[in-house]
């Protein structure tokens, strides 16, 4: 009787463990994309001391460019490079030609301009390319590897994790170990003092926007093949979840964006797998609420930086 019960228990535990491992691995891959997008929000916040509510729309424009370049050339890598380049260019143009003209003493005009920019960009994409979903193929297989009979990460998931790690590591080196990174941080936290020291603060703000939108575009490009396809609103849910992750980690903390992005990705994956996809946003909202009640500035935020 005992051996029979043990066998039955093992039979029941096997699928449960397999499901858990698969959901955790999938959540890590999705969390890496969330972390990238959350990091882009942190970069622009540190540069301009404001949240860019047009981030999703600005990120999806370069993805359409990547789609067009890949369709014309047949090369995913040319499309990826085009997305990053166009994202950086778009960030510079919007900051220099639009947001720099907005009064900085009140955040409301900037929010209104961002909302208007979202409407213009999404309507322009719908008019130019159509509102329908366009299938976007991943450069690697999305069929998961099987290890000891358990489905884990797919080749594309591994690619996403590697790209996210490389980008985050490169940005960490830029911000912490280069002269440009030091100037970016100084211009963000002490702009008047930085001007006295000869730092061109407007140029640093523009560079921050370029890095932010390029990173957001890359995150959106990595996400699109795993969803329904490309449409003008393809990055909207990504923005909502990444914004929640950025707030949870702390809007001025790159490390917080990384950790919170992974946590939110895993949480959403687990809730979707064990409950339903409709419940996942509620779980993320609950986590956000709890964190804000305990740590209003975010888990990794420095209070002095938030008031600088």
NUTOR-384926 format. One record per residue: x, y, z of N, C-alpha, C in turn; residue in three letters. Coordinates in pm, whole numbers, plus 50000, padded with zeros to 5 digits. Layout:
<<X, Y, Z>, <X, Y, Z>, <X, Y, Z>, "ALA"> ...
END
This chain:
<<50083, 49880, 50000>, <50000, 50000, 50000>, <50086, 50126, 50000>, "UNK"> <<50188, 50125, 50084>, <50277, 50241, 50093>, <50347, 50269, 49960>, "UNK"> <<50406, 50168, 49892>, <50468, 50195, 49763>, <50370, 50251, 49662>, "UNK"> <<50246, 50197, 49665>, <50145, 50245, 49571>, <50113, 50393, 49596>, "UNK"> <<50101, 50427, 49725>, <50072, 50567, 49759>, <50188, 50657, 49720>, "UNK"> <<50311, 50610, 49739>, <50428, 50690, 49702>, <50432, 50713, 49551>, "UNK"> <<50402, 50609, 49474>, <50401, 50623, 49329>, <50295, 50721, 49283>, "UNK"> <<50176, 50710, 49346>, <50068, 50802, 49311>, <50104, 50946, 49344>, "UNK"> <<50168, 50965, 49459>, <50210, 51100, 49498>, <50313, 51156, 49401>, "UNK"> <<50409, 51070, 49360>, <50511, 51114, 49265>, <50449, 51150, 49132>, "UNK"> <<50346, 51071, 49092>, <50277, 51101, 48966>, <50209, 51236, 48971>, "UNK"> <<50151, 51270, 49090>, <50084, 51398, 49105>, <50183, 51514, 49115>, "UNK"> <<50297, 51492, 49181>, <50395, 51598, 49199>, <50467, 51630, 49069>, "UNK"> <<50492, 51528, 48986>, <50566, 51549, 48862>, <50511, 51660, 48775>, "UNK"> <<50384, 51652, 48731>, <50328, 51759, 48649>, <50325, 51894, 48721>, "UNK"> <<50305, 51893, 48852>, <50302, 52018, 48927>, <50438, 52088, 48924>, "UNK"> <<50544, 52009, 48945>, <50679, 52064, 48941>, <50712, 52114, 48800>, "UNK"> <<50675, 52034, 48700>, <50701, 52073, 48562>, <50633, 52205, 48529>, "UNK"> <<50509, 52218, 48573>, <50436, 52341, 48546>, <50499, 52460, 48617>, "UNK"> <<50540, 52440, 48742>, <50602, 52548, 48819>, <50732, 52593, 48755>, "UNK"> <<50817, 52499, 48716>, <50944, 52534, 48653>, <50922, 52608, 48523>, "UNK"> <<50827, 52562, 48444>, <50798, 52629, 48317>, <50749, 52771, 48339>, "UNK"> <<50660, 52790, 48435>, <50607, 52924, 48462>, <50716, 53016, 48516>, "UNK"> <<50804, 52964, 48601>, <50913, 53045, 48655>, <51010, 53087, 48544>, "UNK"> <<51045, 52993, 48457>, <51140, 53026, 48350>, <51079, 53124, 48250>, "UNK"> <<50951, 53103, 48218>, <50883, 53197, 48129>, <50872, 53334, 48194>, "UNK"> <<50842, 53336, 48324>, <50833, 53462, 48395>, <50964, 53538, 48398>, "UNK"> <<51076, 53467, 48409>, <51207, 53533, 48407>, <51232, 53600, 48272>, "UNK"> <<51197, 53531, 48164>, <51216, 53589, 48031>, <51129, 53713, 48012>, "UNK"> <<51003, 53703, 48052>, <50913, 53819, 48040>, <50958, 53929, 48137>, "UNK"> <<51005, 53888, 48254>, <51053, 53986, 48351>, <51174, 54062, 48302>, "UNK"> <<51259, 53997, 48223>, <51375, 54067, 48167>, <51332, 54179, 48075>, "UNK"> <<51227, 54155, 47995>, <51174, 54260, 47907>, <51114, 54373, 47990>, "UNK"> <<51038, 54336, 48094>, <50982, 54437, 48184>, <51092, 54519, 48250>, "UNK"> <<51198, 54452, 48291>, <51309, 54522, 48356>, <51375, 54620, 48260>, "UNK"> <<51390, 54581, 48134>, <51447, 54672, 48035>, <51360, 54796, 48018>, "UNK"> <<51229, 54774, 48004>, <51139, 54887, 47984>, <51133, 54974, 48110>, "UNK"> <<51129, 54910, 48227>, <51131, 54986, 48352>, <51259, 55067, 48364>, "UNK"> <<51371, 55010, 48321>, <51498, 55082, 48323>, <51492, 55205, 48233>, "UNK"> <<51425, 55193, 48119>, <51411, 55309, 48030>, <51332, 55421, 48098>, "UNK"> <<51232, 55385, 48177>, <51156, 55486, 48252>, <51243, 55551, 48360>, "UNK"> <<51327, 55470, 48424>, <51417, 55523, 48527>, <51518, 55619, 48464>, "UNK"> <<51569, 55585, 48347>, <51669, 55670, 48280>, <51609, 55808, 48250>, "UNK"> <<51489, 55811, 48193>, <51429, 55940, 48158>, <51388, 56016, 48283>, "UNK"> <<51351, 55944, 48389>, <51317, 56012, 48513>, <51442, 56077, 48575>, "UNK"> <<51552, 56005, 48572>, <51675, 56060, 48627>, <51725, 56177, 48543>, "UNK"> <<51698, 56175, 48411>, <51745, 56282, 48324>, <51657, 56406, 48332>, "UNK"> <<51525, 56386, 48335>, <51432, 56499, 48327>, <51348, 56519, 48452>, "UNK"> <<51364, 56430, 48553>, <51283, 56435, 48675>, <51134, 56433, 48642>, "UNK"> <<51097, 56351, 48544>, <50957, 56339, 48504>, <50934, 56201, 48445>, "UNK"> <<50811, 56152, 48459>, <50772, 56025, 48398>, <50722, 56051, 48257>, "UNK"> <<50773, 55977, 48162>, <50731, 55994, 48023>, <50612, 55903, 47996>, "UNK"> <<50491, 55959, 47996>, <50371, 55880, 47972>, <50353, 55845, 47824>, "UNK"> <<50439, 55897, 47739>, <50435, 55862, 47597>, <50536, 55753, 47563>, "UNK"> <<50594, 55690, 47665>, <50701, 55593, 47643>, <50657, 55477, 47554>, "UNK"> <<50536, 55424, 47576>, <50490, 55309, 47498>, <50474, 55345, 47351>, "UNK"> <<50412, 55459, 47323>, <50392, 55500, 47184>, <50525, 55532, 47117>, "UNK"> <<50616, 55596, 47190>, <50746, 55627, 47133>, <50828, 55500, 47110>, "UNK"> <<50807, 55398, 47193>, <50881, 55273, 47176>, <50832, 55192, 47058>, "UNK"> <<50702, 55201, 47028>, <50646, 55115, 46924>, <50675, 55170, 46784>, "UNK"> <<50703, 55301, 46772>, <50737, 55357, 46641>, <50864, 55292, 46586>, "UNK"> <<50973, 55282, 46662>, <51092, 55213, 46610>, <51067, 55065, 46577>, "UNK"> <<50972, 55002, 46648>, <50943, 54862, 46618>, <50881, 54850, 46479>, "UNK"> <<50796, 54944, 46442>, <50741, 54946, 46306>, <50852, 54967, 46204>, "UNK"> <<50947, 55053, 46236>, <51061, 55072, 46146>, <51140, 54942, 46133>, "UNK"> <<51162, 54874, 46245>, <51232, 54746, 46240>, <51156, 54645, 46155>, "UNK"> <<51023, 54643, 46169>, <50940, 54552, 46091>, <50957, 54580, 45942>, "UNK"> <<50956, 54709, 45905>, <50971, 54746, 45764>, <51109, 54711, 45711>, "UNK"> <<51213, 54737, 45791>, <51350, 54707, 45748>, <51370, 54556, 45734>, "UNK"> <<51318, 54480, 45831>, <51332, 54335, 45824>, <51255, 54278, 45704>, "UNK"> <<51137, 54331, 45677>, <51058, 54283, 45563>, <51129, 54314, 45431>, "UNK"> <<51195, 54429, 45424>, <51261, 54469, 45301>, <51393, 54398, 45280>, "UNK"> <<51467, 54376, 45389>, <51602, 54320, 45377>, <51608, 54170, 45408>, "UNK"> <<51509, 54120, 45482>, <51512, 53981, 45525>, <51603, 53956, 45643>, "UNK"> <<51659, 54061, 45702>, <51753, 54047, 45813>, <51690, 54101, 45941>, "UNK"> <<51675, 54015, 46041>, <51625, 54058, 46170>, <51724, 54153, 46237>, "UNK"> <<51852, 54131, 46218>, <51954, 54209, 46287>, <51959, 54352, 46234>, "UNK"> <<51937, 54371, 46104>, <51928, 54507, 46051>, <51807, 54579, 46110>, "UNK"> <<51697, 54505, 46123>, <51578, 54563, 46184>, <51602, 54602, 46328>, "UNK"> <<51672, 54516, 46403>, <51702, 54546, 46543>, <51789, 54671, 46554>, "UNK"> <<51892, 54680, 46471>, <51978, 54798, 46473>, <51901, 54924, 46436>, "UNK"> <<51811, 54911, 46337>, <51730, 55026, 46296>, <51638, 55071, 46408>, "UNK"> <<51581, 54976, 46483>, <51492, 55011, 46593>, <51565, 55091, 46700>, "UNK"> <<51684, 55046, 46737>, <51761, 55116, 46840>, <51801, 55255, 46792>, "UNK"> <<51846, 55265, 46666>, <51888, 55395, 46613>, <51771, 55492, 46603>, "UNK"> <<51659, 55445, 46551>, <51542, 55532, 46536>, <51487, 55570, 46674>, "UNK"> <<51493, 55478, 46769>, <51450, 55511, 46905>, <51533, 55624, 46963>, "UNK"> <<51665, 55617, 46949>, <51752, 55723, 46999>, <51724, 55855, 46928>, "UNK"> <<51704, 55850, 46797>, <51675, 55971, 46721>, <51542, 56032, 46762>, "UNK"> <<51441, 55947, 46780>, <51309, 55995, 46821>, <51316, 56060, 46959>, "UNK"> <<51390, 55998, 47051>, <51405, 56057, 47183>, <51468, 56195, 47177>, "UNK"> <<51570, 56211, 47093>, <51636, 56341, 47081>, <51543, 56446, 47021>, "UNK"> <<51469, 56407, 46917>, <51379, 56502, 46850>, <51267, 56547, 46943>, "UNK"> <<51206, 56453, 47013>, <51096, 56487, 47103>, <51144, 56576, 47216>, "UNK"> <<51261, 56545, 47272>, <51310, 56627, 47383>, <51350, 56767, 47336>, "UNK"> <<51419, 56776, 47224>, <51470, 56905, 47179>, <51362, 56992, 47117>, "UNK"> <<51275, 56933, 47036>, <51179, 57011, 46958>, <51042, 57023, 47020>, "UNK"> <<51016, 56946, 47126>, <50883, 56948, 47184>, <50888, 56974, 47334>, "UNK"> <<50946, 56883, 47409>, <50940, 56892, 47555>, <51025, 57006, 47610>, "UNK"> <<51128, 57046, 47538>, <51211, 57157, 47586>, <51134, 57289, 47583>, "UNK"> <<51027, 57294, 47503>, <50946, 57415, 47493>, <50837, 57421, 47600>, "UNK"> <<50821, 57310, 47674>, <50716, 57303, 47776>, <50769, 57362, 47906>, "UNK"> <<50688, 57442, 47978>, <50733, 57496, 48107>, <50771, 57384, 48204>, "UNK"> <<50883, 57404, 48274>, <50936, 57301, 48362>, <50895, 57319, 48508>, "UNK"> <<50836, 57433, 48541>, <50801, 57458, 48681>, <50674, 57387, 48724>, "UNK"> <<50598, 57335, 48626>, <50472, 57266, 48656>, <50467, 57138, 48574>, "UNK"> <<50448, 57022, 48637>, <50450, 56896, 48560>, <50326, 56875, 48472>, "UNK"> <<50217, 56948, 48498>, <50093, 56924, 48424>, <50106, 56948, 48274>, "UNK"> <<50167, 57058, 48228>, <50181, 57075, 48082>, <50257, 56961, 48015>, "UNK"> <<50361, 56911, 48082>, <50437, 56800, 48025>, <50353, 56674, 48012>, "UNK"> <<50267, 56648, 48111>, <50178, 56531, 48106>, <50079, 56546, 47992>, "UNK"> <<50024, 56667, 47975>, <49927, 56690, 47867>, <49993, 56673, 47731>, "UNK"> <<50114, 56725, 47718>, <50188, 56710, 47592>, <50216, 56563, 47563>, "UNK"> <<50254, 56487, 47668>, <50282, 56344, 47650>, <50157, 56269, 47604>, "UNK"> <<50043, 56300, 47663>, <49918, 56234, 47623>, <49885, 56269, 47479>, "UNK"> <<49903, 56396, 47442>, <49880, 56435, 47303>, <49975, 56365, 47207>, "UNK"> <<50100, 56348, 47250>, <50198, 56279, 47166>, <50158, 56133, 47145>, "UNK"> <<50106, 56069, 47250>, <50058, 55931, 47237>, <49949, 55923, 47130>, "UNK"> <<49853, 56013, 47135>, <49742, 56012, 47039>, <49792, 56034, 46897>, "UNK"> <<49885, 56127, 46881>, <49938, 56157, 46747>, <50016, 56038, 46692>, "UNK"> <<50105, 55981, 46772>, <50189, 55871, 46723>, <50106, 55746, 46692>, "UNK"> <<50014, 55710, 46782>, <49934, 55590, 46760>, <49839, 55608, 46643>, "UNK"> <<49780, 55727, 46629>, <49693, 55752, 46514>, <49773, 55752, 46384>, "UNK"> <<49893, 55809, 46389>, <49977, 55810, 46269>, <50017, 55670, 46226>, "UNK"> <<50050, 55584, 46322>, <50084, 55445, 46290>, <49964, 55371, 46233>, "UNK"> <<49846, 55394, 46291>, <49725, 55327, 46242>, <49691, 55371, 46100>, "UNK"> <<49711, 55499, 46071>, <49683, 55550, 45937>, <49784, 55497, 45836>, "UNK"> <<49911, 55493, 45877>, <50018, 55453, 45785>, <50023, 55302, 45762>, "UNK"> <<50013, 55225, 45870>, <50030, 55080, 45860>, <49900, 55002, 45878>, "UNK"> <<49795, 55068, 45924>, <49670, 54999, 45952>, <49661, 54957, 46097>, "UNK"> <<49540, 54940, 46149>, <49523, 54906, 46290>, <49535, 54757, 46322>, "UNK"> <<49544, 54673, 46220>, <49543, 54528, 46241>, <49676, 54480, 46298>, "UNK"> <<49668, 54362, 46365>, <49789, 54299, 46417>, <49871, 54243, 46301>, "UNK"> <<50001, 54268, 46305>, <50092, 54214, 46204>, <50181, 54110, 46272>, "UNK"> <<50183, 53988, 46223>, <50266, 53885, 46287>, <50414, 53918, 46273>, "UNK"> <<50485, 53905, 46383>, <50630, 53930, 46385>, <50697, 53801, 46431>, "UNK"> <<50788, 53751, 46350>, <50853, 53624, 46379>, <50981, 53647, 46459>, "UNK"> <<51003, 53561, 46556>, <51124, 53568, 46638>, <51243, 53513, 46559>, "UNK"> <<51363, 53562, 46589>, <51482, 53512, 46516>, <51523, 53372, 46557>, "UNK"> <<51471, 53324, 46670>, <51502, 53189, 46718>, <51372, 53117, 46753>, "UNK"> <<51381, 52987, 46764>, <51263, 52907, 46795>, <51207, 52944, 46933>, "UNK"> <<51074, 52941, 46943>, <51007, 52965, 47071>, <50960, 52835, 47135>, "UNK"> <<51006, 52724, 47080>, <50974, 52595, 47139>, <51069, 52569, 47255>, "UNK"> <<51017, 52546, 47375>, <51105, 52533, 47492>, <51192, 52408, 47487>, "UNK"> <<51311, 52423, 47546>, <51397, 52307, 47565>, <51332, 52212, 47668>, "UNK"> <<51366, 52084, 47656>, <51317, 51986, 47753>, <51436, 51931, 47830>, "UNK"> <<51436, 51956, 47961>, <51544, 51910, 48049>, <51484, 51817, 48152>, "UNK"> <<51526, 51690, 48150>, <51474, 51589, 48244>, <51322, 51579, 48236>, "UNK"> <<51273, 51593, 48112>, <51129, 51582, 48092>, <51050, 51706, 48129>, "UNK"> <<51119, 51816, 48162>, <51052, 51940, 48202>, <51080, 52049, 48099>, "UNK"> <<50976, 52114, 48052>, <50992, 52225, 47958>, <51045, 52347, 48031>, "UNK"> <<51154, 52404, 47977>, <51213, 52523, 48039>, <51217, 52635, 47934>, "UNK"> <<51323, 52713, 47935>, <51333, 52826, 47843>, <51347, 52781, 47698>, "UNK"> <<51293, 52862, 47608>, <51311, 52838, 47466>, <51438, 52911, 47420>, "UNK"> <<51488, 52880, 47299>, <51604, 52954, 47247>, <51579, 53104, 47241>, "UNK"> <<51456, 53144, 47206>, <51427, 53287, 47203>, <51427, 53348, 47343>, "UNK"> <<51377, 53275, 47442>, <51382, 53324, 47580>, <51527, 53346, 47625>, "UNK"> <<51614, 53252, 47590>, <51756, 53268, 47624>, <51816, 53390, 47554>, "UNK"> <<51777, 53410, 47430>, <51823, 53528, 47356>, <51778, 53656, 47426>, "UNK"> <<51652, 53660, 47470>, <51600, 53777, 47541>, <51679, 53802, 47669>, "UNK"> <<51704, 53697, 47745>, <51778, 53712, 47870>, <51921, 53762, 47845>, "UNK"> <<51985, 53710, 47743>, <52122, 53752, 47712>, <52124, 53898, 47669>, "UNK"> <<52032, 53936, 47580>, <52027, 54076, 47534>, <52000, 54170, 47650>, "UNK"> <<51904, 54134, 47734>, <51872, 54219, 47849>, <51991, 54233, 47943>, "UNK"> <<52061, 54122, 47967>, <52178, 54127, 48056>, <52288, 54213, 47997>, "UNK"> <<52312, 54200, 47866>, <52417, 54279, 47802>, <52383, 54427, 47806>, "UNK"> <<52259, 54462, 47775>, <52219, 54603, 47774>, <52227, 54663, 47914>, "UNK"> <<52175, 54590, 48013>, <52180, 54641, 48151>, <52323, 54654, 48200>, "UNK"> <<52406, 54555, 48168>, <52546, 54564, 48208>, <52617, 54680, 48142>, "UNK"> <<52589, 54702, 48014>, <52651, 54814, 47941>, <52608, 54948, 47999>, "UNK"> <<52479, 54961, 48031>, <52431, 55086, 48090>, <52490, 55107, 48229>, "UNK"> <<52506, 54998, 48305>, <52567, 55011, 48438>, <52710, 55062, 48426>, "UNK"> <<52786, 55008, 48331>, <52924, 55055, 48309>, <52924, 55201, 48267>, "UNK"> <<52829, 55236, 48176>, <52822, 55374, 48129>, <52796, 55471, 48243>, "UNK"> <<52699, 55440, 48327>, <52660, 55533, 48432>, <52760, 55538, 48547>, "UNK"> <<52826, 55428, 48576>, <52908, 55420, 48697>, <53058, 55429, 48673>, "UNK"> <<53103, 55408, 48548>, <53247, 55398, 48526>, <53297, 55482, 48409>, "UNK"> <<53217, 55577, 48363>, <53262, 55663, 48254>, <53236, 55809, 48289>, "UNK"> <<53309, 55898, 48222>, <53291, 56041, 48243>, <53153, 56087, 48199>, "UNK"> <<53105, 56030, 48088>, <52971, 56066, 48040>, <52865, 56026, 48141>, "UNK"> <<52879, 55909, 48199>, <52784, 55865, 48300>, <52784, 55955, 48422>, "UNK"> <<52903, 55998, 48463>, <52913, 56089, 48577>, <52844, 56222, 48547>, "UNK"> <<52862, 56271, 48424>, <52797, 56396, 48385>, <52645, 56379, 48379>, "UNK"> <<52598, 56264, 48332>, <52454, 56238, 48329>, <52395, 56241, 48469>, "UNK"> <<52463, 56175, 48562>, <52413, 56171, 48699>, <52418, 56308, 48764>, "UNK"> <<52525, 56381, 48740>, <52537, 56514, 48798>, <52432, 56608, 48742>, "UNK"> <<52410, 56603, 48612>, <52310, 56689, 48550>, <52170, 56658, 48598>, "UNK"> <<52144, 56532, 48634>, <52012, 56493, 48680>, <51986, 56540, 48822>, "UNK"> <<52084, 56525, 48910>, <52061, 56550, 49052>, <52101, 56690, 49098>, "UNK"> <<52191, 56756, 49025>, <52232, 56891, 49064>, <52259, 56973, 48938>, "UNK"> <<52155, 57010, 48864>, <52175, 57077, 48735>, <52244, 57213, 48747>, "UNK"> <<52208, 57293, 48847>, <52270, 57425, 48860>, <52418, 57414, 48892>, "UNK"> <<52451, 57327, 48985>, <52592, 57305, 49018>, <52668, 57250, 48898>, "UNK"> <<52604, 57162, 48822>, <52668, 57103, 48705>, <52699, 57210, 48600>, "UNK"> <<52609, 57306, 48584>, <52635, 57415, 48490>, <52757, 57496, 48532>, "UNK"> <<52768, 57521, 48662>, <52883, 57596, 48711>, <53014, 57521, 48688>, "UNK"> <<53005, 57387, 48685>, <53125, 57305, 48663>, <53154, 57282, 48515>, "UNK"> <<53074, 57344, 48428>, <53099, 57334, 48284>, <53029, 57220, 48213>, "UNK"> <<52941, 57149, 48282>, <52867, 57039, 48219>, <52751, 57097, 48138>, "UNK"> <<52735, 57054, 48016>, <52625, 57100, 47930>, <52499, 57021, 47966>, "UNK"> <<52424, 57075, 48059>, <52309, 57003, 48113>, <52205, 56972, 48005>, "UNK"> <<52167, 57065, 47918>, <52068, 57031, 47814>, <52113, 56915, 47726>, "UNK"> <<52243, 56911, 47695>, <52295, 56800, 47613>, <52284, 56668, 47688>, "UNK"> <<52309, 56670, 47819>, <52297, 56548, 47899>, <52152, 56501, 47908>, "UNK"> <<52060, 56596, 47919>, <51918, 56560, 47922>, <51878, 56495, 47789>, "UNK"> <<51923, 56552, 47679>, <51894, 56492, 47548>, <51952, 56352, 47537>, "UNK"> <<52074, 56333, 47585>, <52136, 56201, 47581>, <52056, 56102, 47667>, "UNK"> <<52008, 56147, 47782>, <51924, 56060, 47865>, <51799, 56016, 47792>, "UNK"> <<51735, 56108, 47721>, <51616, 56072, 47644>, <51650, 55975, 47531>, "UNK"> <<51762, 55995, 47468>, <51804, 55904, 47361>, <51825, 55763, 47414>, "UNK"> <<51897, 55752, 47525>, <51919, 55620, 47585>, <51788, 55556, 47630>, "UNK"> <<51699, 55637, 47685>, <51572, 55586, 47736>, <51486, 55527, 47624>, "UNK"> <<51464, 55603, 47518>, <51376, 55556, 47411>, <51439, 55442, 47333>, "UNK"> <<51571, 55444, 47316>, <51638, 55332, 47249>, <51620, 55203, 47329>, "UNK"> <<51634, 55212, 47462>, <51615, 55095, 47548>, <51471, 55047, 47546>, "UNK"> <<51376, 55141, 47550>, <51234, 55105, 47545>, <51199, 55039, 47412>, "UNK"> <<51254, 55091, 47303>, <51228, 55032, 47172>, <51280, 54889, 47164>, "UNK"> <<51399, 54867, 47221>, <51454, 54732, 47222>, <51365, 54637, 47303>, "UNK"> <<51318, 54683, 47418>, <51228, 54600, 47499>, <51100, 54567, 47424>, "UNK"> <<51042, 54666, 47357>, <50919, 54642, 47282>, <50943, 54545, 47166>, "UNK"> <<51057, 54558, 47101>, <51091, 54468, 46990>, <51106, 54325, 47039>, "UNK"> <<51164, 54308, 47157>, <51179, 54173, 47213>, <51045, 54113, 47255>, "UNK"> <<50950, 54200, 47293>, <50821, 54151, 47342>, <50727, 54109, 47230>, "UNK"> <<50726, 54186, 47121>, <50623, 54170, 47018>, <50611, 54027, 46964>, "UNK"> <<50722, 53955, 46936>, <50705, 53819, 46883>, <50636, 53722, 46978>, "UNK"> <<50632, 53752, 47108>, <50570, 53662, 47205>, <50422, 53693, 47227>, "UNK"> <<50372, 53801, 47166>, <50232, 53839, 47185>, <50149, 53812, 47062>, "UNK"> <<50044, 53895, 47047>, <49952, 53878, 46935>, <50009, 53931, 46805>, "UNK"> <<50114, 54011, 46814>, <50173, 54070, 46695>, <50192, 54218, 46713>, "UNK"> <<50222, 54287, 46604>, <50253, 54429, 46607>, <50130, 54511, 46571>, "UNK"> <<50094, 54603, 46656>, <49989, 54701, 46629>, <50023, 54827, 46706>, "UNK"> <<49955, 54939, 46680>, <49993, 55066, 46746>, <49985, 55063, 46898>, "UNK"> <<49912, 54968, 46955>, <49897, 54961, 47100>, <49972, 54842, 47160>, "UNK"> <<50065, 54784, 47086>, <50131, 54661, 47129>, <50213, 54678, 47256>, "UNK"> <<50258, 54800, 47286>, <50343, 54821, 47404>, <50267, 54882, 47521>, "UNK"> <<50136, 54897, 47510>, <50060, 54963, 47617>, <50064, 54884, 47747>, "UNK"> <<50035, 54754, 47740>, <50037, 54671, 47860>, <50178, 54661, 47915>, "UNK"> <<50276, 54655, 47827>, <50416, 54653, 47870>, <50448, 54779, 47951>, "UNK"> <<50400, 54894, 47904>, <50425, 55019, 47976>, <50362, 55016, 48115>, "UNK"> <<50239, 54968, 48125>, <50169, 54965, 48253>, <50245, 54878, 48353>, "UNK"> <<50281, 54757, 48312>, <50353, 54667, 48402>, <50493, 54718, 48435>, "UNK"> <<50560, 54775, 48335>, <50695, 54827, 48359>, <50691, 54951, 48448>, "UNK"> <<50588, 55033, 48432>, <50575, 55149, 48520>, <50552, 55105, 48664>, "UNK"> <<50469, 55003, 48681>, <50448, 54947, 48815>, <50580, 54895, 48872>, "UNK"> <<50659, 54826, 48788>, <50787, 54774, 48834>, <50883, 54887, 48872>, "UNK"> <<50883, 54994, 48790>, <50972, 55106, 48819>, <50935, 55173, 48951>, "UNK"> <<50805, 55186, 48977>, <50760, 55247, 49102>, <50793, 55155, 49220>, "UNK"> <<50772, 55026, 49202>, <50803, 54931, 49309>, <50951, 54936, 49344>, "UNK"> <<51036, 54938, 49242>, <51180, 54940, 49267>, <51231, 55076, 49309>, "UNK"> <<51160, 55183, 49268>, <51207, 55319, 49293>, <51240, 55387, 49161>, "UNK"> <<51173, 55498, 49133>, <51187, 55560, 49002>, <51328, 55614, 48974>, "UNK"> <<51409, 55626, 49076>, <51546, 55673, 49054>, <51649, 55561, 49070>, "UNK"> <<51604, 55436, 49072>, <51694, 55325, 49099>, <51701, 55226, 48982>, "UNK"> <<51811, 55221, 48907>, <51826, 55120, 48802>, <51824, 54977, 48858>, "UNK"> <<51887, 54958, 48974>, <51885, 54825, 49036>, <51742, 54787, 49073>, "UNK"> <<51665, 54883, 49123>, <51526, 54856, 49157>, <51445, 54817, 49034>, "UNK"> <<51472, 54882, 48920>, <51402, 54848, 48796>, <51431, 54704, 48755>, "UNK"> <<51558, 54663, 48769>, <51596, 54526, 48734>, <51526, 54425, 48824>, "UNK"> <<51538, 54443, 48955>, <51482, 54347, 49049>, <51330, 54344, 49041>, "UNK"> <<51268, 54460, 49042>, <51121, 54466, 49039>, <51067, 54415, 48906>, "UNK"> <<51137, 54441, 48796>, <51092, 54390, 48667>, <51088, 54238, 48665>, "UNK"> <<51193, 54175, 48718>, <51195, 54029, 48725>, <51085, 53976, 48817>, "UNK"> <<51066, 54043, 48932>, <50963, 53999, 49026>, <50824, 54011, 48964>, "UNK"> <<50797, 54122, 48901>, <50665, 54142, 48839>, <50643, 54041, 48725>, "UNK"> <<50748, 54014, 48647>, <50735, 53916, 48540>, <50704, 53777, 48591>, "UNK"> <<50774, 53735, 48695>, <50750, 53602, 48753>, <50611, 53598, 48818>, "UNK"> <<50575, 53703, 48889>, <50443, 53708, 48953>, <50332, 53698, 48851>, "UNK"> <<50341, 53775, 48743>, <50238, 53771, 48640>, <50230, 53634, 48574>, "UNK"> <<50345, 53571, 48553>, <50347, 53438, 48492>, <50281, 53335, 48582>, "UNK"> <<50314, 53339, 48712>, <50256, 53242, 48806>, <50105, 53261, 48820>, "UNK"> <<50063, 53385, 48833>, <49919, 53411, 48848>, <49844, 53372, 48722>, "UNK"> <<49902, 53401, 48606>, <49838, 53362, 48480>, <49828, 53210, 48469>, "UNK"> <<49933, 53140, 48509>, <49935, 52995, 48498>, <49843, 52925, 48595>, "UNK"> <<49833, 52976, 48718>, <49753, 52908, 48820>, <49613, 52966, 48836>, "UNK"> <<49592, 53088, 48789>, <49459, 53148, 48799>, <49409, 53180, 48657>, "UNK"> <<49433, 53302, 48612>, <49393, 53341, 48476>, <49470, 53465, 48437>, "UNK"> <<49473, 53493, 48307>, <49542, 53612, 48258>, <49476, 53739, 48309>, "UNK"> <<49344, 53734, 48328>, <49273, 53853, 48377>, <49308, 53887, 48521>, "UNK"> <<49356, 53788, 48596>, <49389, 53810, 48737>, <49529, 53867, 48754>, "UNK"> <<49616, 53849, 48657>, <49755, 53892, 48669>, <49769, 54042, 48696>, "UNK"> <<49697, 54131, 48623>, <49709, 54274, 48656>, <49668, 54307, 48798>, "UNK"> <<49569, 54236, 48850>, <49526, 54260, 48988>, <49636, 54223, 49086>, "UNK"> <<49708, 54113, 49057>, <49818, 54073, 49144>, <49930, 54177, 49142>, "UNK"> <<49961, 54229, 49024>, <50064, 54333, 49014>, <50021, 54458, 49089>, "UNK"> <<49893, 54495, 49075>, <49842, 54612, 49146>, <49847, 54591, 49297>, "UNK"> <<49815, 54471, 49342>, <49821, 54442, 49486>, <49964, 54454, 49537>, "UNK"> <<50061, 54401, 49460>, <50201, 54413, 49500>, <50243, 54559, 49505>, "UNK"> <<50203, 54636, 49406>, <50236, 54778, 49404>, <50179, 54851, 49525>, "UNK"> <<50055, 54820, 49558>, <49990, 54884, 49673>, <50062, 54852, 49803>, "UNK"> <<50096, 54726, 49823>, <50166, 54685, 49945>, <50301, 54755, 49957>, "UNK"> <<50376, 54759, 49847>, <50508, 54823, 49851>, <50495, 54972, 49882>, "UNK"> <<50399, 55040, 49819>, <50383, 55183, 49843>, <50339, 55212, 49986>, "UNK"> <<50264, 55120, 50047>, <50225, 55138, 50186>, <50345, 55123, 50280>, "UNK"> <<50435, 55032, 50245>, <50551, 55005, 50331>, <50667, 55098, 50298>, "UNK"> <<50694, 55114, 50167>, <50805, 55199, 50121>, <50752, 55293, 50012>, "UNK"> <<50698, 55410, 50049>, <50635, 55499, 49951>, <50728, 55543, 49838>, "UNK"> <<50858, 55546, 49862>, <50952, 55589, 49759>, <51003, 55472, 49674>, "UNK"> <<50958, 55351, 49703>, <51008, 55235, 49631>, <51111, 55159, 49713>, "UNK"> <<51129, 55033, 49680>, <51215, 54947, 49761>, <51361, 54989, 49758>, "UNK"> <<51410, 55040, 49645>, <51551, 55070, 49633>, <51578, 55218, 49615>, "UNK"> <<51477, 55302, 49633>, <51494, 55444, 49609>, <51568, 55512, 49722>, "UNK"> <<51648, 55608, 49687>, <51714, 55694, 49787>, <51631, 55819, 49804>, "UNK"> <<51584, 55843, 49923>, <51492, 55956, 49945>, <51557, 56088, 49910>, "UNK"> <<51687, 56100, 49934>, <51753, 56225, 49903>, <51753, 56249, 49752>, "UNK"> <<51768, 56140, 49674>, <51771, 56156, 49528>, <51636, 56199, 49477>, "UNK"> <<51529, 56149, 49538>, <51395, 56183, 49491>, <51363, 56330, 49513>, "UNK"> <<51426, 56393, 49610>, <51398, 56533, 49640>, <51506, 56628, 49588>, "UNK"> <<51604, 56570, 49514>, <51713, 56654, 49465>, <51664, 56745, 49354>, "UNK"> 
END
